[in-house]
Amino acid sequence: MIRHYPKITLLTLLFSPTIFSEPGDILVSAEKFERKYERSTSSILVLGEEEIESFQATSVADLLKRFGGLSVQTNGAYGKASSLNLRGTDNRHTLVLIDGVRVTDITSISGGTRLEFLDPSQIEKIEILKGNQGVLYGSEAVGGVISITTKKEGRGNLQLSYGSYDYKKVSAFNSFKEGDNELSITGSLQDVDGISAYNEERIEGSVENDGLKQTDALVHWKNTSIDKLTFDFQAQLTSSRYLYDDQNADNANLYGHYQTTRYTGGVEYKYSELINLNLNYSHYEVDRKLFGENSFGKFHYLYKGDYDRYTLVNRSFYGDSGEWITGIEYEKERTKALDSLLDQTRSKERFGAYMNNYNEFGSWIIEEGLRYENLQFFGDEWVYRVGIGYSIDSFTIKATRGTSFKAPTLYQSFAQFGGNRNLEMEKSDSQEVSLLFKEKRLFSELTYFEINYDNYIDYDLTRSIYNNSGDFESYGVEWNNKITFDHFSLGLYYNYLRSKNEKTGEALPRRAKHNGGLNLSYKMNDQWQFFWDSQYRGKRTDSNNKKLPSFMLTNISVEYLTNKSSDILSLSIKNLFNKEYEEVWGYGTPDRNFLISYRVGF
């Protein structure tokens, strides 16, 4: 399917100066083999630890709002519900992993991940794989995959933060190594009064603030005492308490509690180039409570969900540059709501097997993969992905095509009110073409993509039931650029997106046609460093057909290295020009605000 873009837009993209890159090699690992970015067939955004820290974000949702190719919006701020649209797809169409473990909110009606509760202070790297990744990751990877790697080694530190709206946070990290054992511990506490989740500009009189209190702890242990074997274990607990408002009014009597528990254990056996086995078990559970009083009276809802997942993966290296990966997976998911949604515990199982092959032949890259899944209630499904690339001098051109799927959730299938046991899986096919230019200091990538997905699941108001409502498509252009000198770097991105219902032609809500941004950093000397980032978001329509105007936000921060032991004092000012805006109609956003932090290394 060929699209015709305005000539001015294409000329601007193709003939503007290319100003994007990072010194040295950009390594990616979310495709389950580590390789240089230009030797990958995917379009990937990589955020390193230093870059994550420089933004002084309070959550992963806050962090990802500042980058191209995806849009994130929250129903208020500080722990309020977030949604992610990667390349125009829905929140449920992007798979989020933490150290390889799926962290989908399985208590939600349509699925998706609560990005607002993920703490950036625990993260070492984020890789965003854009486009279909169904072969390696299965269901949910329609728009892409966000792979988060947590900190596991390095110097210990303690960080104290204070900011606007009485924001307070203490976080700490430390790692130990003794013989064949490695141990790391990460923890954080944050407390903020926040702002009114409902936009106070729409209210006359006083409003109450909807704050957040969150505790997070993560432990990782690795042992290599037995030759060729590596044992790995992780455990994480996140507990968040918050106030919230609905979309129609400020309400002082709505409370929420969200708690997740994640633990995983695995053993890796490295025998030869052809045999590198990894056996892994992971458990993830969500406990969510909503209680208070609204126009219908008092309520107290309790939602519970968990899953157990077993995986066996073998990675093989053969020839000069061949990489072959095979895997099998089994997962059982259980969900229950102690209210009228699910009157009893419901469960579903799925089994998957996949293989993916990667080769380099001189300047050529060729990749092909295939996955089979058997899903309880929905039957069998096959998906594939093929990619090809060619490099000459500093240029690389690559193209991919693939398919993916998203199974209905247990709520969509079995809820007492609205559940539909006849729902079919959402299915998608996508393709993209990228032109990449990379030299020592310059990097520019221009990507055209299309995603078409069938059997889109939505709530049918006329029938009061979840239904496969039709076919949708997203297509557009992404242009990412950066230039890096010894003390200065400048990044620039622009995205053009069309996402619509194929039958009606109507644009999907909250997807802006035009998005852009600029990121700048300047290192004055060994002690002072400055950062500037601006993001532009174009006009769009909300889900209630309300028009949302465009806006541009600007944030600045400065870091001061106080001594040679890497103690850092930092100040961040967000929404520098005090812009009034809404990400979601009816919900509030922060005014100009500050955050000051002091990190002590040890």
RALINRA-V115912 format. One record per run of one state. SS is the DSSP state (helix for helix, strand for strand, loop for the rest). FROM is the first residue (numbers start at 1). TO is the last residue. If there is no record, write none. Layout:
SS/FROM/TO + SS/FROM/TO
//
This chain:
loop/1/6 + helix/7/15 + loop/16/26 + strand/27/28 + loop/29/34 + strand/35/36 + helix/37/39 + loop/40/42 + strand/43/48 + helix/49/54 + loop/55/59 + helix/60/64 + loop/65/69 + strand/70/74 + loop/75/81 + strand/82/86 + loop/87/90 + helix/91/93 + strand/94/98 + loop/99/100 + strand/101/102 + loop/103/114 + helix/115/117 + loop/118/119 + helix/120/122 + strand/123/130 + loop/131/133 + helix/134/137 + loop/138/143 + strand/144/150 + loop/151/156 + strand/157/163 + helix/164/166 + strand/167/178 + loop/179/180 + strand/181/195 + loop/196/197 + strand/198/198 + loop/199/199 + helix/200/202 + loop/203/209 + strand/210/223 + loop/224/228 + strand/229/243 + loop/244/253 + strand/254/270 + loop/271/275 + strand/276/294 + loop/295/296 + strand/297/318 + loop/319/321 + strand/322/337 + loop/338/345 + strand/346/361 + loop/362/363 + strand/364/375 + loop/376/378 + strand/379/392 + loop/393/394 + strand/395/406 + loop/407/409 + helix/410/414 + loop/415/425 + strand/426/438 + loop/439/441 + strand/442/460 + loop/461/464 + strand/465/484 + loop/485/487 + strand/488/501 + loop/502/506 + strand/507/507 + loop/508/513 + strand/514/523 + loop/524/527 + strand/528/537 + loop/538/539 + strand/540/541 + loop/542/546 + strand/547/548 + loop/549/550 + strand/551/561 + loop/562/567 + strand/568/574 + loop/575/586 + strand/587/587 + loop/588/592 + strand/593/601 + loop/602/602
//
